[in-house]
Amino acid sequence: MVPTVGLDIQSRELMWSTLRRLVSEGASIVLTTHYLEEAEALADRVAVLAKGRVIASGTVNEMRALVVRKQISCSSSLSVEQIRTWREVQSVRRDHQGLHITAGNVEAVVRRLLDEDEDLQDLEIHRAGLAQTFTELTQESVQ
């Protein structure tokens, strides 16, 4: 168990670098944490527990791949209502930073965005992180 709860930023970074050094020297470390960004940054392998059972395990990338959805962020003149009707789009919202679209087939959505908005800017695609993967996996196991 790594007690990073309550550590300041510098102490946390020191803890992380110490763990990385130990692993590079051949040590194996079992890290238990609710800080999923910590697991994402440090772990070679991840196991998700729900109700005392392992419901999924693998590398960080294997775990991310369990969640097909990805996030698209961009600046666009297209309306939320228009994009919401696209088959591949699961959700869409606009805030002061622009449009945020969740989709399974992001490539198709990006192509359509580029086709329909010649002034599209600040296009970014984000894959699911461990936090989103954990949330989806544990919600499925409760149902």
C-alpha positions as CSV (number, residue, x, y, z in Angstrom):
1,M,0.0,0.0,0.0
2,V,1.3,3.4,-0.9
3,P,0.2,6.1,1.5
4,T,0.0,9.2,-0.8
5,V,-3.2,10.4,0.8
6,G,-2.5,13.9,2.2
7,L,1.0,14.2,0.6
8,D,1.8,17.6,-0.9
9,I,2.7,17.6,-4.6
10,Q,6.5,17.5,-4.1
11,S,6.3,14.6,-1.6
12,R,4.0,12.7,-3.9
13,E,6.4,13.2,-6.9
14,L,9.2,12.0,-4.7
15,M,7.2,8.9,-3.7
16,W,6.4,8.2,-7.4
17,S,10.1,8.6,-8.5
18,T,11.2,6.3,-5.7
19,L,8.7,3.6,-6.7
20,R,9.8,3.9,-10.4
21,R,13.4,3.6,-9.3
22,L,12.7,0.5,-7.2
23,V,10.8,-1.1,-10.1
24,S,13.7,-0.3,-12.6
25,E,16.0,-2.1,-10.1
26,G,13.9,-5.2,-10.3
27,A,11.5,-4.8,-7.3
28,S,7.8,-5.8,-7.6
29,I,5.4,-3.5,-5.9
30,V,1.7,-4.1,-5.1
31,L,0.0,-0.7,-5.1
32,T,-3.5,-0.3,-3.7
33,T,-5.0,3.0,-4.4
34,H,-8.3,4.8,-5.2
35,Y,-6.3,7.5,-7.0
36,L,-6.6,6.1,-10.5
37,E,-4.3,8.7,-12.0
38,E,-1.7,7.3,-9.7
39,A,-2.3,3.7,-10.9
40,E,-2.2,4.9,-14.5
41,A,1.1,6.7,-14.0
42,L,2.8,3.9,-12.0
43,A,1.4,0.5,-12.8
44,D,2.5,-2.1,-15.3
45,R,-0.6,-4.1,-14.6
46,V,-3.9,-3.2,-13.0
47,A,-6.6,-5.3,-11.4
48,V,-10.1,-3.9,-10.7
49,L,-11.9,-5.3,-7.6
50,A,-15.6,-5.2,-6.9
51,K,-17.4,-6.9,-4.1
52,G,-14.1,-8.6,-3.2
53,R,-13.5,-10.2,-6.6
54,V,-11.3,-9.4,-9.5
55,I,-13.6,-8.3,-12.3
56,A,-10.9,-7.2,-14.8
57,S,-7.1,-7.2,-15.0
58,G,-4.4,-6.4,-17.5
59,T,-2.0,-3.7,-18.6
60,V,-3.1,-0.1,-18.4
61,N,-3.7,-0.1,-22.2
62,E,-5.6,-3.4,-22.0
63,M,-7.8,-1.9,-19.3
64,R,-8.4,1.3,-21.3
65,A,-9.4,-0.8,-24.3
66,L,-12.3,-2.3,-22.4
67,V,-14.0,1.1,-22.8
68,V,-14.6,1.8,-26.4
69,R,-15.8,5.3,-26.1
70,K,-13.5,8.2,-26.6
71,Q,-13.9,11.9,-26.0
72,I,-13.6,14.5,-28.7
73,S,-13.1,18.2,-27.8
74,C,-13.1,21.0,-30.4
75,S,-14.2,24.5,-31.3
76,S,-17.0,24.3,-33.8
77,S,-20.0,26.4,-35.1
78,L,-22.1,23.2,-35.3
79,S,-24.9,23.0,-32.8
80,V,-25.2,20.5,-30.0
81,E,-28.7,19.6,-31.3
82,Q,-27.3,18.8,-34.8
83,I,-24.4,16.7,-33.5
84,R,-26.6,14.8,-31.0
85,T,-28.5,13.3,-34.0
86,W,-25.4,11.6,-35.4
87,R,-25.6,7.9,-35.1
88,E,-22.1,7.4,-33.6
89,V,-22.5,10.1,-31.0
90,Q,-23.4,9.0,-27.5
91,S,-23.4,12.4,-25.8
92,V,-22.5,16.0,-26.6
93,R,-22.3,19.2,-24.6
94,R,-20.9,22.7,-25.0
95,D,-19.2,24.8,-22.4
96,H,-16.9,27.8,-22.4
97,Q,-14.0,25.6,-23.8
98,G,-16.0,24.3,-26.8
99,L,-17.8,21.1,-27.8
100,H,-17.2,17.8,-25.9
101,I,-18.4,14.7,-27.7
102,T,-18.4,11.1,-26.5
103,A,-18.5,8.5,-29.3
104,G,-17.7,4.9,-29.9
105,N,-16.5,5.4,-33.5
106,V,-14.5,8.7,-33.1
107,E,-13.0,8.4,-36.6
108,A,-16.4,8.6,-38.2
109,V,-17.4,11.6,-36.0
110,V,-14.1,13.4,-36.7
111,R,-14.5,12.9,-40.5
112,R,-18.1,14.3,-40.3
113,L,-17.0,17.3,-38.1
114,L,-14.3,18.1,-40.7
115,D,-16.8,17.7,-43.6
116,E,-19.5,19.9,-42.0
117,D,-17.4,22.6,-40.4
118,E,-14.6,24.1,-42.4
119,D,-13.7,26.3,-39.5
120,L,-13.2,23.5,-37.0
121,Q,-10.4,24.2,-34.6
122,D,-8.6,22.8,-31.5
123,L,-9.6,19.2,-32.3
124,E,-8.5,16.8,-29.6
125,I,-9.3,13.1,-29.1
126,H,-8.9,11.5,-25.6
127,R,-9.1,7.8,-25.0
128,A,-10.7,6.5,-21.8
129,G,-8.6,6.7,-18.7
130,L,-8.6,4.2,-15.9
131,A,-11.1,6.3,-14.0
132,Q,-13.7,5.9,-16.7
133,T,-12.8,2.3,-17.2
134,F,-13.1,1.6,-13.4
135,T,-16.5,3.4,-13.3
136,E,-17.9,1.4,-16.2
137,L,-16.6,-1.9,-15.0
138,T,-17.8,-1.5,-11.4
139,Q,-21.2,-0.3,-12.5
140,E,-21.6,-3.4,-14.7
141,S,-20.6,-5.7,-11.8
142,V,-23.2,-4.1,-9.5
143,Q,-26.1,-4.7,-12.0
